[in-house]
Amino acid sequence: MELEKQIQADMVSAMKAKETVRLAALRGIKAAILLAKTSEGGNGEISDADIVKIIGKLVKQRKESAEIYSQQNRPELAENELAEAAAMEVYLPKQLSEAEVEEELKKIIAETGASKISDMGKVMGTATKRLAGQADGKLISTLVRKLLS
């Protein structure tokens, strides 16, 4: 709940400072939070951990959109998407480097006793829980595959 209040306060300051890109990013976050709160099965409350997941998803969407815009030779749109993604990343936990993720995965592989590629599911289950919000799922999957093969 604390994170939601912080986002609301930052929205107000972005409006006052006339920071259009940051304001658009914060409005996107606010809309996604509201949607999650009011969706079916939602009880009107949402935890900070859920908000971090939502923001992570929004950042990923922005980066994918920017990539598509770049491929279609629309640099001005790609730039805007990347700027919004950067404004959203402020609310995410610090991302681990590839080397840090690999070290953590080696520990997880040792804990689970995984030795072959067929054990990837066990490792991925533990890794995605432990590294939630700190590393991209695609990176985790790629490194697990590399370490187990």
N, CA, C and O atoms as a GROMACS GRO file, in nm:
protein
  596
    1MET      N    1   0.082  -0.119   0.000
    1MET     CA    2   0.000   0.000   0.000
    1MET      C    3   0.087   0.126   0.000
    1MET      O    4   0.048   0.229  -0.054
    2GLU      N    5   0.204   0.115   0.060
    2GLU     CA    6   0.295   0.228   0.070
    2GLU      C    7   0.341   0.272  -0.069
    2GLU      O    8   0.351   0.391  -0.097
    3LEU      N    9   0.369   0.176  -0.155
    3LEU     CA   10   0.416   0.205  -0.290
    3LEU      C   11   0.310   0.278  -0.370
    3LEU      O   12   0.341   0.368  -0.448
    4GLU      N   13   0.184   0.240  -0.351
    4GLU     CA   14   0.075   0.306  -0.422
    4GLU      C   15   0.065   0.453  -0.382
    4GLU      O   16   0.042   0.540  -0.466
    5LYS      N   17   0.082   0.481  -0.254
    5LYS     CA   18   0.080   0.621  -0.205
    5LYS      C   19   0.196   0.700  -0.263
    5LYS      O   20   0.181   0.817  -0.300
    6GLN      N   21   0.312   0.635  -0.271
    6GLN     CA   22   0.431   0.699  -0.329
    6GLN      C   23   0.408   0.735  -0.476
    6GLN      O   24   0.445   0.843  -0.521
    7ILE      N   25   0.346   0.643  -0.549
    7ILE     CA   26   0.317   0.666  -0.690
    7ILE      C   27   0.219   0.782  -0.706
    7ILE      O   28   0.236   0.867  -0.794
    8GLN      N   29   0.118   0.786  -0.620
    8GLN     CA   30   0.020   0.895  -0.624
    8GLN      C   31   0.088   1.030  -0.596
    8GLN      O   32   0.062   1.128  -0.666
    9ALA      N   33   0.175   1.034  -0.496
    9ALA     CA   34   0.246   1.158  -0.462
    9ALA      C   35   0.337   1.200  -0.577
    9ALA      O   36   0.346   1.319  -0.609
   10ASP      N   37   0.406   1.104  -0.638
   10ASP     CA   38   0.494   1.134  -0.751
   10ASP      C   39   0.414   1.183  -0.871
   10ASP      O   40   0.463   1.265  -0.949
   11MET      N   41   0.292   1.132  -0.886
   11MET     CA   42   0.205   1.177  -0.995
   11MET      C   43   0.172   1.326  -0.979
   11MET      O   44   0.176   1.402  -1.075
   12VAL      N   45   0.141   1.364  -0.858
   12VAL     CA   46   0.109   1.504  -0.829
   12VAL      C   47   0.231   1.592  -0.857
   12VAL      O   48   0.218   1.698  -0.918
   13SER      N   49   0.349   1.548  -0.813
   13SER     CA   50   0.468   1.630  -0.836
   13SER      C   51   0.504   1.636  -0.985
   13SER      O   52   0.553   1.738  -1.032
   14ALA      N   53   0.478   1.528  -1.058
   14ALA     CA   54   0.504   1.529  -1.203
   14ALA      C   55   0.408   1.625  -1.274
   14ALA      O   56   0.446   1.692  -1.370
   15MET      N   57   0.284   1.630  -1.226
   15MET     CA   58   0.188   1.725  -1.284
   15MET      C   59   0.233   1.868  -1.260
   15MET      O   60   0.230   1.951  -1.351
   16LYS      N   61   0.275   1.897  -1.138
   16LYS     CA   62   0.319   2.032  -1.103
   16LYS      C   63   0.443   2.073  -1.181
   16LYS      O   64   0.457   2.189  -1.220
   17ALA      N   65   0.533   1.978  -1.202
   17ALA     CA   66   0.657   2.006  -1.274
   17ALA      C   67   0.640   1.997  -1.426
   17ALA      O   68   0.734   2.023  -1.501
   18LYS      N   69   0.520   1.960  -1.470
   18LYS     CA   70   0.488   1.946  -1.612
   18LYS      C   71   0.582   1.847  -1.683
   18LYS      O   72   0.627   1.872  -1.795
   19GLU      N   73   0.611   1.735  -1.616
   19GLU     CA   74   0.693   1.629  -1.673
   19GLU      C   75   0.600   1.530  -1.743
   19GLU      O   76   0.550   1.437  -1.681
   20THR      N   77   0.577   1.551  -1.872
   20THR     CA   78   0.474   1.475  -1.944
   20THR      C   79   0.505   1.327  -1.955
   20THR      O   80   0.415   1.244  -1.938
   21VAL      N   81   0.630   1.290  -1.982
   21VAL     CA   82   0.664   1.149  -1.999
   21VAL      C   83   0.649   1.076  -1.866
   21VAL      O   84   0.590   0.968  -1.861
   22ARG      N   85   0.702   1.135  -1.760
   22ARG     CA   86   0.693   1.072  -1.628
   22ARG      C   87   0.547   1.061  -1.584
   22ARG      O   88   0.506   0.961  -1.526
   23LEU      N   89   0.471   1.165  -1.613
   23LEU     CA   90   0.329   1.164  -1.577
   23LEU      C   91   0.255   1.054  -1.653
   23LEU      O   92   0.172   0.983  -1.594
   24ALA      N   93   0.283   1.039  -1.780
   24ALA     CA   94   0.219   0.933  -1.860
   24ALA      C   95   0.254   0.796  -1.804
   24ALA      O   96   0.167   0.708  -1.796
   25ALA      N   97   0.380   0.776  -1.765
   25ALA     CA   98   0.423   0.648  -1.708
   25ALA      C   99   0.350   0.621  -1.576
   25ALA      O  100   0.303   0.510  -1.553
   26LEU      N  101   0.342   0.722  -1.491
   26LEU     CA  102   0.276   0.705  -1.362
   26LEU      C  103   0.126   0.681  -1.378
   26LEU      O  104   0.067   0.604  -1.303
   27ARG      N  105   0.067   0.747  -1.474
   27ARG     CA  106  -0.076   0.724  -1.500
   27ARG      C  107  -0.099   0.581  -1.549
   27ARG      O  108  -0.199   0.518  -1.514
   28GLY      N  109  -0.006   0.530  -1.629
   28GLY     CA  110  -0.015   0.391  -1.675
   28GLY      C  111  -0.008   0.294  -1.558
   28GLY      O  112  -0.083   0.197  -1.553
   29ILE      N  113   0.082   0.322  -1.464
   29ILE     CA  114   0.095   0.237  -1.345
   29ILE      C  115  -0.033   0.245  -1.263
   29ILE      O  116  -0.087   0.143  -1.220
   30LYS      N  117  -0.081   0.366  -1.242
   30LYS     CA  118  -0.201   0.388  -1.161
   30LYS      C  119  -0.321   0.314  -1.222
   30LYS      O  120  -0.399   0.251  -1.151
   31ALA      N  121  -0.334   0.321  -1.354
   31ALA     CA  122  -0.444   0.253  -1.423
   31ALA      C  123  -0.434   0.101  -1.407
   31ALA      O  124  -0.535   0.034  -1.384
   32ALA      N  125  -0.314   0.049  -1.418
   32ALA     CA  126  -0.294  -0.096  -1.404
   32ALA      C  127  -0.325  -0.142  -1.261
   32ALA      O  128  -0.380  -0.250  -1.240
   33ILE      N  129  -0.288  -0.060  -1.162
   33ILE     CA  130  -0.318  -0.093  -1.022
   33ILE      C  131  -0.469  -0.093  -1.001
   33ILE      O  132  -0.523  -0.184  -0.938
   34LEU      N  133  -0.534   0.009  -1.052
   34LEU     CA  134  -0.680   0.019  -1.037
   34LEU      C  135  -0.750  -0.099  -1.104
   34LEU      O  136  -0.846  -0.154  -1.050
   35LEU      N  137  -0.701  -0.138  -1.220
   35LEU     CA  138  -0.757  -0.252  -1.291
   35LEU      C  139  -0.740  -0.381  -1.209
   35LEU      O  140  -0.831  -0.462  -1.201
   36ALA      N  141  -0.622  -0.397  -1.149
   36ALA     CA  142  -0.597  -0.516  -1.068
   36ALA      C  143  -0.686  -0.517  -0.943
   36ALA      O  144  -0.733  -0.623  -0.901
   37LYS      N  145  -0.710  -0.401  -0.886
   37LYS     CA  146  -0.793  -0.393  -0.766
   37LYS      C  147  -0.939  -0.426  -0.796
   37LYS      O  148  -1.007  -0.489  -0.714
   38THR      N  149  -0.986  -0.384  -0.912
   38THR     CA  150  -1.127  -0.400  -0.944
   38THR      C  151  -1.158  -0.522  -1.030
   38THR      O  152  -1.273  -0.547  -1.063
   39SER      N  153  -1.055  -0.597  -1.066
   39SER     CA  154  -1.078  -0.714  -1.151
   39SER      C  155  -1.152  -0.821  -1.073
   39SER      O  156  -1.162  -0.816  -0.950
   40GLU      N  157  -1.205  -0.917  -1.147
   40GLU     CA  158  -1.278  -1.028  -1.085
   40GLU      C  159  -1.187  -1.101  -0.988
   40GLU      O  160  -1.073  -1.133  -1.020
   41GLY      N  161  -1.237  -1.128  -0.871
   41GLY     CA  162  -1.156  -1.197  -0.772
   41GLY      C  163  -1.072  -1.102  -0.689
   41GLY      O  164  -1.017  -1.141  -0.586
   42GLY      N  165  -1.062  -0.976  -0.733
   42GLY     CA  166  -0.987  -0.876  -0.656
   42GLY      C  167  -1.071  -0.831  -0.538
   42GLY      O  168  -1.193  -0.816  -0.549
   43ASN      N  169  -1.007  -0.811  -0.425
   43ASN     CA  170  -1.081  -0.770  -0.306
   43ASN      C  171  -1.070  -0.621  -0.278
   43ASN      O  172  -1.106  -0.575  -0.170
   44GLY      N  173  -1.020  -0.546  -0.374
   44GLY     CA  174  -1.006  -0.402  -0.357
   44GLY      C  175  -0.876  -0.363  -0.290
   44GLY      O  176  -0.846  -0.244  -0.276
   45GLU      N  177  -0.797  -0.460  -0.248
   45GLU     CA  178  -0.667  -0.435  -0.186
   45GLU      C  179  -0.559  -0.499  -0.271
   45GLU      O  180  -0.581  -0.600  -0.337
   46ILE      N  181  -0.441  -0.438  -0.267
   46ILE     CA  182  -0.329  -0.491  -0.345
   46ILE      C  183  -0.200  -0.465  -0.268
   46ILE      O  184  -0.180  -0.356  -0.214
   47SER      N  185  -0.114  -0.564  -0.262
   47SER     CA  186   0.010  -0.550  -0.185
   47SER      C  187   0.119  -0.483  -0.268
   47SER      O  188   0.109  -0.473  -0.391
   48ASP      N  189   0.222  -0.438  -0.200
   48ASP     CA  190   0.336  -0.376  -0.269
   48ASP      C  191   0.404  -0.477  -0.362
   48ASP      O  192   0.453  -0.440  -0.468
   49ALA      N  193   0.409  -0.603  -0.321
   49ALA     CA  194   0.470  -0.707  -0.405
   49ALA      C  195   0.393  -0.722  -0.536
   49ALA      O  196   0.453  -0.739  -0.643
   50ASP      N  197   0.259  -0.715  -0.528
   50ASP     CA  198   0.177  -0.723  -0.649
   50ASP      C  199   0.199  -0.601  -0.737
   50ASP      O  200   0.202  -0.612  -0.860
   51ILE      N  201   0.215  -0.486  -0.676
   51ILE     CA  202   0.239  -0.362  -0.752
   51ILE      C  203   0.373  -0.372  -0.824
   51ILE      O  204   0.384  -0.330  -0.940
   52VAL      N  205   0.474  -0.428  -0.759
   52VAL     CA  206   0.605  -0.445  -0.822
   52VAL      C  207   0.593  -0.538  -0.944
   52VAL      O  208   0.653  -0.512  -1.048
   53LYS      N  209   0.514  -0.645  -0.930
   53LYS     CA  210   0.492  -0.736  -1.043
   53LYS      C  211   0.424  -0.663  -1.159
   53LYS      O  212   0.462  -0.680  -1.275
   54ILE      N  213   0.324  -0.581  -1.126
   54ILE     CA  214   0.252  -0.505  -1.229
   54ILE      C  215   0.347  -0.410  -1.300
   54ILE      O  216   0.347  -0.402  -1.423
   55ILE      N  217   0.428  -0.338  -1.223
   55ILE     CA  218   0.522  -0.243  -1.282
   55ILE      C  219   0.623  -0.317  -1.370
   55ILE      O  220   0.659  -0.269  -1.478
   56GLY      N  221   0.670  -0.432  -1.323
   56GLY     CA  222   0.764  -0.512  -1.403
   56GLY      C  223   0.705  -0.550  -1.538
   56GLY      O  224   0.772  -0.545  -1.641
   57LYS      N  225   0.577  -0.589  -1.535
   57LYS     CA  226   0.508  -0.626  -1.659
   57LYS      C  227   0.495  -0.504  -1.752
   57LYS      O  228   0.514  -0.516  -1.873
   58LEU      N  229   0.464  -0.390  -1.694
   58LEU     CA  230   0.449  -0.268  -1.775
   58LEU      C  231   0.582  -0.226  -1.838
   58LEU      O  232   0.586  -0.184  -1.953
   59VAL      N  233   0.690  -0.237  -1.762
   59VAL     CA  234   0.822  -0.202  -1.814
   59VAL      C  235   0.858  -0.294  -1.931
   59VAL      O  236   0.907  -0.250  -2.034
   60LYS      N  237   0.831  -0.423  -1.912
   60LYS     CA  238   0.859  -0.521  -2.018
   60LYS      C  239   0.779  -0.488  -2.144
   60LYS      O  240   0.832  -0.495  -2.255
   61GLN      N  241   0.651  -0.453  -2.127
   61GLN     CA  242   0.568  -0.416  -2.242
   61GLN      C  243   0.624  -0.294  -2.314
   61GLN      O  244   0.629  -0.290  -2.437
   62ARG      N  245   0.668  -0.194  -2.236
   62ARG     CA  246   0.723  -0.072  -2.297
   62ARG      C  247   0.848  -0.104  -2.378
   62ARG      O  248   0.867  -0.053  -2.488
   63LYS      N  249   0.935  -0.189  -2.323
   63LYS     CA  250   1.060  -0.223  -2.392
   63LYS      C  251   1.032  -0.303  -2.519
   63LYS      O  252   1.098  -0.282  -2.621
   64GLU      N  253   0.935  -0.394  -2.513
   64GLU     CA  254   0.899  -0.471  -2.632
   64GLU      C  255   0.841  -0.380  -2.739
   64GLU      O  256   0.871  -0.395  -2.857
   65SER      N  257   0.758  -0.286  -2.698
   65SER     CA  258   0.700  -0.190  -2.793
   65SER      C  259   0.809  -0.106  -2.857
   65SER      O  260   0.806  -0.081  -2.977
   66ALA      N  261   0.905  -0.062  -2.776
   66ALA     CA  262   1.015   0.019  -2.829
   66ALA      C  263   1.094  -0.060  -2.932
   66ALA      O  264   1.137  -0.004  -3.034
   67GLU      N  265   1.114  -0.188  -2.906
   67GLU     CA  266   1.187  -0.273  -3.000
   67GLU      C  267   1.112  -0.283  -3.133
   67GLU      O  268   1.171  -0.275  -3.241
   68ILE      N  269   0.981  -0.301  -3.124
   68ILE     CA  270   0.898  -0.309  -3.245
   68ILE      C  271   0.902  -0.178  -3.322
   68ILE      O  272   0.916  -0.178  -3.445
   69TYR      N  273   0.891  -0.067  -3.250
   69TYR     CA  274   0.897   0.064  -3.315
   69TYR      C  275   1.031   0.086  -3.384
   69TYR      O  276   1.037   0.142  -3.494
   70SER      N  277   1.139   0.041  -3.320
   70SER     CA  278   1.272   0.055  -3.380
   70SER      C  279   1.282  -0.026  -3.509
   70SER      O  280   1.339   0.020  -3.608
   71GLN      N  281   1.225  -0.148  -3.506
   71GLN     CA  282   1.228  -0.233  -3.626
   71GLN      C  283   1.149  -0.171  -3.740
   71GLN      O  284   1.180  -0.191  -3.857
   72GLN      N  285   1.045  -0.095  -3.704
   72GLN     CA  286   0.960  -0.034  -3.806
   72GLN      C  287   1.005   0.108  -3.840
   72GLN      O  288   0.932   0.185  -3.903
   73ASN      N  289   1.125   0.141  -3.798
   73ASN     CA  290   1.185   0.271  -3.829
   73ASN      C  291   1.102   0.388  -3.776
   73ASN      O  292   1.077   0.485  -3.847
   74ARG      N  293   1.059   0.377  -3.649
   74ARG     CA  294   0.984   0.484  -3.583
   74ARG      C  295   1.058   0.524  -3.455
   74ARG      O  296   1.007   0.501  -3.345
   75PRO      N  297   1.177   0.584  -3.468
   75PRO     CA  298   1.260   0.612  -3.350
   75PRO      C  299   1.195   0.704  -3.247
   75PRO      O  300   1.221   0.691  -3.128
   76GLU      N  301   1.111   0.798  -3.291
   76GLU     CA  302   1.048   0.891  -3.197
   76GLU      C  303   0.952   0.818  -3.102
   76GLU      O  304   0.942   0.851  -2.984
   77LEU      N  305   0.880   0.718  -3.156
   77LEU     CA  306   0.790   0.639  -3.071
   77LEU      C  307   0.868   0.546  -2.980
   77LEU      O  308   0.832   0.527  -2.864
   78ALA      N  309   0.974   0.488  -3.031
   78ALA     CA  310   1.059   0.398  -2.951
   78ALA      C  311   1.121   0.476  -2.835
   78ALA      O  312   1.128   0.426  -2.723
   79GLU      N  313   1.167   0.596  -2.863
   79GLU     CA  314   1.229   0.681  -2.761
   79GLU      C  315   1.130   0.710  -2.648
   79GLU      O  316   1.166   0.706  -2.530
   80ASN      N  317   1.006   0.739  -2.685
   80ASN     CA  318   0.902   0.769  -2.586
   80ASN      C  319   0.875   0.648  -2.497
   80ASN      O  320   0.863   0.661  -2.375
   81GLU      N  321   0.866   0.530  -2.558
   81GLU     CA  322   0.841   0.407  -2.482
   81GLU      C  323   0.955   0.379  -2.385
   81GLU      O  324   0.932   0.341  -2.270
   82LEU      N  325   1.078   0.398  -2.430
   82LEU     CA  326   1.194   0.374  -2.344
   82LEU      C  327   1.201   0.474  -2.230
   82LEU      O  328   1.241   0.440  -2.118
   83ALA      N  329   1.161   0.599  -2.257
   83ALA     CA  330   1.158   0.702  -2.152
   83ALA      C  331   1.055   0.666  -2.045
   83ALA      O  332   1.080   0.683  -1.926
   84GLU      N  333   0.938   0.617  -2.088
   84GLU     CA  334   0.835   0.575  -1.993
   84GLU      C  335   0.884   0.455  -1.911
   84GLU      O  336   0.861   0.449  -1.790
   85ALA      N  337   0.950   0.361  -1.978
   85ALA     CA  338   1.002   0.243  -1.908
   85ALA      C  339   1.104   0.285  -1.801
   85ALA      O  340   1.104   0.231  -1.691
   86ALA      N  341   1.189   0.380  -1.835
   86ALA     CA  342   1.289   0.429  -1.739
   86ALA      C  343   1.222   0.496  -1.620
   86ALA      O  344   1.267   0.481  -1.506
   87ALA      N  345   1.114   0.570  -1.645
   87ALA     CA  346   1.041   0.637  -1.537
   87ALA      C  347   0.975   0.533  -1.445
   87ALA      O  348   0.962   0.556  -1.325
   88MET      N  349   0.933   0.420  -1.502
   88MET     CA  350   0.868   0.315  -1.422
   88MET      C  351   0.969   0.233  -1.344
   88MET      O  352   0.939   0.187  -1.233
   89GLU      N  353   1.089   0.214  -1.399
   89GLU     CA  354   1.190   0.129  -1.335
   89GLU      C  355   1.234   0.183  -1.200
   89GLU      O  356   1.291   0.109  -1.120
   90VAL      N  357   1.209   0.309  -1.174
   90VAL     CA  358   1.244   0.370  -1.046
   90VAL      C  359   1.177   0.295  -0.930
   90VAL      O  360   1.232   0.289  -0.820
   91TYR      N  361   1.060   0.239  -0.955
   91TYR     CA  362   0.981   0.172  -0.851
   91TYR      C  363   1.011   0.023  -0.838
   91TYR      O  364   0.954  -0.045  -0.752
   92LEU      N  365   1.099  -0.028  -0.921
   92LEU     CA  366   1.135  -0.169  -0.917
   92LEU      C  367   1.259  -0.189  -0.830
   92LEU      O  368   1.341  -0.098  -0.817
   93PRO      N  369   1.274  -0.308  -0.770
   93PRO     CA  370   1.397  -0.335  -0.695
   93PRO      C  371   1.516  -0.338  -0.790
   93PRO      O  372   1.500  -0.357  -0.911
   94LYS      N  373   1.634  -0.319  -0.735
   94LYS     CA  374   1.757  -0.318  -0.815
   94LYS      C  375   1.769  -0.449  -0.893
   94LYS      O  376   1.756  -0.557  -0.836
   95GLN      N  377   1.793  -0.437  -1.022
   95GLN     CA  378   1.809  -0.554  -1.107
   95GLN      C  379   1.950  -0.613  -1.089
   95GLN      O  380   2.048  -0.540  -1.084
   96LEU      N  381   1.957  -0.744  -1.080
   96LEU     CA  382   2.085  -0.812  -1.066
   96LEU      C  383   2.155  -0.820  -1.202
   96LEU      O  384   2.089  -0.829  -1.306
   97SER      N  385   2.287  -0.817  -1.200
   97SER     CA  386   2.363  -0.832  -1.324
   97SER      C  387   2.358  -0.979  -1.366
   97SER      O  388   2.319  -1.065  -1.287
   98GLU      N  389   2.399  -1.006  -1.488
   98GLU     CA  390   2.398  -1.144  -1.539
   98GLU      C  391   2.488  -1.233  -1.454
   98GLU      O  392   2.454  -1.348  -1.426
   99ALA      N  393   2.604  -1.181  -1.412
   99ALA     CA  394   2.697  -1.259  -1.330
   99ALA      C  395   2.635  -1.290  -1.194
   99ALA      O  396   2.650  -1.401  -1.143
  100GLU      N  397   2.566  -1.192  -1.133
  100GLU     CA  398   2.502  -1.214  -1.003
  100GLU      C  399   2.391  -1.318  -1.014
  100GLU      O  400   2.375  -1.403  -0.926
  101VAL      N  401   2.314  -1.312  -1.123
  101VAL     CA  402   2.208  -1.410  -1.145
  101VAL      C  403   2.267  -1.548  -1.161
  101VAL      O  404   2.216  -1.645  -1.106
  102GLU      N  405   2.377  -1.558  -1.237
  102GLU     CA  406   2.442  -1.688  -1.259
  102GLU      C  407   2.492  -1.747  -1.127
  102GLU      O  408   2.478  -1.867  -1.104
  103GLU      N  409   2.550  -1.664  -1.040
  103GLU     CA  410   2.598  -1.711  -0.910
  103GLU      C  411   2.482  -1.765  -0.826
  103GLU      O  412   2.493  -1.871  -0.764
  104GLU      N  413   2.372  -1.690  -0.825
  104GLU     CA  414   2.254  -1.731  -0.748
  104GLU      C  415   2.198  -1.862  -0.804
  104GLU      O  416   2.156  -1.950  -0.728
  105LEU      N  417   2.197  -1.876  -0.937
  105LEU     CA  418   2.146  -1.999  -1.000
  105LEU      C  419   2.234  -2.119  -0.967
  105LEU      O  420   2.184  -2.230  -0.951
  106LYS      N  421   2.365  -2.098  -0.958
  106LYS     CA  422   2.456  -2.208  -0.920
  106LYS      C  423   2.423  -2.258  -0.780
  106LYS      O  424   2.426  -2.378  -0.754
  107LYS      N  425   2.391  -2.164  -0.689
  107LYS     CA  426   2.353  -2.202  -0.552
  107LYS      C  427   2.222  -2.282  -0.554
  107LYS      O  428   2.209  -2.383  -0.486
  108ILE      N  429   2.127  -2.235  -0.634
  108ILE     CA  430   1.996  -2.301  -0.642
  108ILE      C  431   2.011  -2.441  -0.701
  108ILE      O  432   1.948  -2.536  -0.653
  109ILE      N  433   2.094  -2.455  -0.804
  109ILE     CA  434   2.118  -2.586  -0.866
  109ILE      C  435   2.180  -2.680  -0.764
  109ILE      O  436   2.143  -2.798  -0.759
  110ALA      N  437   2.273  -2.631  -0.683
  110ALA     CA  438   2.336  -2.714  -0.580
  110ALA      C  439   2.232  -2.755  -0.475
  110ALA      O  440   2.231  -2.870  -0.429
  111GLU      N  441   2.144  -2.661  -0.436
  111GLU     CA  442   2.041  -2.691  -0.336
  111GLU      C  443   1.941  -2.796  -0.384
  111GLU      O  444   1.904  -2.887  -0.310
  112THR      N  445   1.899  -2.782  -0.510
  112THR     CA  446   1.797  -2.874  -0.564
  112THR      C  447   1.857  -3.005  -0.611
  112THR      O  448   1.783  -3.102  -0.634
  113GLY      N  449   1.987  -3.011  -0.627
  113GLY     CA  450   2.052  -3.134  -0.673
  113GLY      C  451   2.030  -3.160  -0.821
  113GLY      O  452   2.040  -3.274  -0.866
  114ALA      N  453   1.999  -3.056  -0.896
  114ALA     CA  454   1.975  -3.070  -1.040
  114ALA      C  455   2.107  -3.096  -1.111
  114ALA      O  456   2.211  -3.038  -1.077
  115SER      N  457   2.102  -3.184  -1.210
  115SER     CA  458   2.225  -3.215  -1.282
  115SER      C  459   2.207  -3.222  -1.433
  115SER      O  460   2.304  -3.213  -1.508
  116LYS      N  461   2.082  -3.239  -1.477
  116LYS     CA  462   2.059  -3.250  -1.621
  116LYS      C  463   1.944  -3.157  -1.661
  116LYS      O  464   1.871  -3.105  -1.577
  117ILE      N  465   1.930  -3.138  -1.791
  117ILE     CA  466   1.832  -3.044  -1.844
  117ILE      C  467   1.689  -3.080  -1.805
  117ILE      O  468   1.603  -2.992  -1.798
  118SER      N  469   1.663  -3.207  -1.778
  118SER     CA  470   1.527  -3.247  -1.738
  118SER      C  471   1.490  -3.196  -1.599
  118SER      O  472   1.373  -3.198  -1.562
  119ASP      N  473   1.589  -3.152  -1.522
  119ASP     CA  474   1.565  -3.094  -1.389
  119ASP      C  475   1.539  -2.943  -1.395
  119ASP      O  476   1.529  -2.877  -1.291
  120MET      N  477   1.530  -2.890  -1.514
  120MET     CA  478   1.516  -2.745  -1.531
  120MET      C  479   1.392  -2.691  -1.459
  120MET      O  480   1.397  -2.581  -1.404
  121GLY      N  481   1.283  -2.765  -1.460
  121GLY     CA  482   1.159  -2.720  -1.396
  121GLY      C  483   1.176  -2.693  -1.248
  121GLY      O  484   1.126  -2.594  -1.195
  122LYS      N  485   1.247  -2.785  -1.179
  122LYS     CA  486   1.273  -2.768  -1.036
  122LYS      C  487   1.351  -2.639  -1.010
  122LYS      O  488   1.318  -2.560  -0.922
  123VAL      N  489   1.456  -2.621  -1.089
  123VAL     CA  490   1.543  -2.505  -1.072
  123VAL      C  491   1.466  -2.376  -1.104
  123VAL      O  492   1.476  -2.278  -1.030
  124MET      N  493   1.391  -2.377  -1.212
  124MET     CA  494   1.316  -2.257  -1.253
  124MET      C  495   1.214  -2.218  -1.147
  124MET      O  496   1.196  -2.100  -1.118
  125GLY      N  497   1.146  -2.316  -1.089
  125GLY     CA  498   1.046  -2.286  -0.986
  125GLY      C  499   1.106  -2.212  -0.868
  125GLY      O  500   1.052  -2.112  -0.822
  126THR      N  501   1.219  -2.263  -0.821
  126THR     CA  502   1.287  -2.200  -0.707
  126THR      C  503   1.346  -2.065  -0.747
  126THR      O  504   1.334  -1.967  -0.673
  127ALA      N  505   1.408  -2.060  -0.865
  127ALA     CA  506   1.475  -1.938  -0.910
  127ALA      C  507   1.376  -1.824  -0.932
  127ALA      O  508   1.404  -1.710  -0.894
  128THR      N  509   1.262  -1.852  -0.993
  128THR     CA  510   1.167  -1.744  -1.020
  128THR      C  511   1.109  -1.688  -0.890
  128THR      O  512   1.078  -1.569  -0.883
  129LYS      N  513   1.095  -1.772  -0.788
  129LYS     CA  514   1.048  -1.721  -0.658
  129LYS      C  515   1.155  -1.636  -0.591
  129LYS      O  516   1.127  -1.527  -0.541
  130ARG      N  517   1.277  -1.688  -0.590
  130ARG     CA  518   1.386  -1.620  -0.518
  130ARG      C  519   1.432  -1.493  -0.588
  130ARG      O  520   1.470  -1.396  -0.522
  131LEU      N  521   1.428  -1.491  -0.720
  131LEU     CA  522   1.478  -1.375  -0.796
  131LEU      C  523   1.365  -1.288  -0.850
  131LEU      O  524   1.388  -1.205  -0.939
  132ALA      N  525   1.245  -1.305  -0.799
  132ALA     CA  526   1.129  -1.230  -0.848
  132ALA      C  527   1.155  -1.080  -0.841
  132ALA      O  528   1.192  -1.027  -0.736
  133GLY      N  529   1.136  -1.014  -0.953
  133GLY     CA  530   1.154  -0.870  -0.960
  133GLY      C  531   1.298  -0.825  -0.971
  133GLY      O  532   1.324  -0.707  -0.997
  134GLN      N  533   1.392  -0.916  -0.952
  134GLN     CA  534   1.533  -0.878  -0.957
  134GLN      C  535   1.601  -0.919  -1.087
  134GLN      O  536   1.709  -0.871  -1.120
  135ALA      N  537   1.535  -1.009  -1.162
  135ALA     CA  538   1.593  -1.056  -1.288
  135ALA      C  539   1.480  -1.096  -1.382
  135ALA      O  540   1.374  -1.141  -1.340
  136ASP      N  541   1.505  -1.078  -1.510
  136ASP     CA  542   1.408  -1.112  -1.614
  136ASP      C  543   1.398  -1.264  -1.626
  136ASP      O  544   1.499  -1.334  -1.624
  137GLY      N  545   1.277  -1.314  -1.641
  137GLY     CA  546   1.253  -1.458  -1.653
  137GLY      C  547   1.327  -1.520  -1.772
  137GLY      O  548   1.374  -1.633  -1.764
  138LYS      N  549   1.336  -1.445  -1.881
  138LYS     CA  550   1.404  -1.495  -2.000
  138LYS      C  551   1.553  -1.516  -1.973
  138LYS      O  552   1.612  -1.615  -2.016
  139LEU      N  553   1.613  -1.422  -1.900
  139LEU     CA  554   1.755  -1.434  -1.864
  139LEU      C  555   1.776  -1.554  -1.772
  139LEU      O  556   1.870  -1.631  -1.791
  140ILE      N  557   1.688  -1.570  -1.674
  140ILE     CA  558   1.698  -1.683  -1.581
  140ILE      C  559   1.691  -1.814  -1.659
  140ILE      O  560   1.772  -1.904  -1.638
  141SER      N  561   1.594  -1.825  -1.748
  141SER     CA  562   1.574  -1.946  -1.827
  141SER      C  563   1.697  -1.977  -1.912
  141SER      O  564   1.742  -2.092  -1.918
  142THR      N  565   1.751  -1.876  -1.978
  142THR     CA  566   1.869  -1.895  -2.062
  142THR      C  567   1.989  -1.943  -1.981
  142THR      O  568   2.060  -2.034  -2.022
  143LEU      N  569   2.009  -1.883  -1.865
  143LEU     CA  570   2.124  -1.921  -1.782
  143LEU      C  571   2.107  -2.060  -1.722
  143LEU      O  572   2.204  -2.136  -1.714
  144VAL      N  573   1.986  -2.095  -1.681
  144VAL     CA  574   1.961  -2.229  -1.627
  144VAL      C  575   1.989  -2.334  -1.733
  144VAL      O  576   2.053  -2.436  -1.707
  145ARG      N  577   1.940  -2.308  -1.855
  145ARG     CA  578   1.962  -2.400  -1.965
  145ARG      C  579   2.112  -2.418  -1.989
  145ARG      O  580   2.160  -2.530  -2.009
  146LYS      N  581   2.187  -2.306  -1.986
  146LYS     CA  582   2.332  -2.310  -2.010
  146LYS      C  583   2.404  -2.387  -1.898
  146LYS      O  584   2.493  -2.467  -1.925
  147LEU      N  585   2.364  -2.363  -1.774
  147LEU     CA  586   2.431  -2.429  -1.662
  147LEU      C  587   2.401  -2.578  -1.652
  147LEU      O  588   2.485  -2.655  -1.605
  148LEU      N  589   2.283  -2.619  -1.695
  148LEU     CA  590   2.245  -2.760  -1.686
  148LEU      C  591   2.290  -2.844  -1.805
  148LEU      O  592   2.292  -2.967  -1.798
  149SER      N  593   2.326  -2.778  -1.915
  149SER     CA  594   2.365  -2.858  -2.033
  149SER      C  595   2.514  -2.881  -2.037
  149SER      O  596   2.564  -2.946  -2.129
   0.00000   0.00000   0.00000
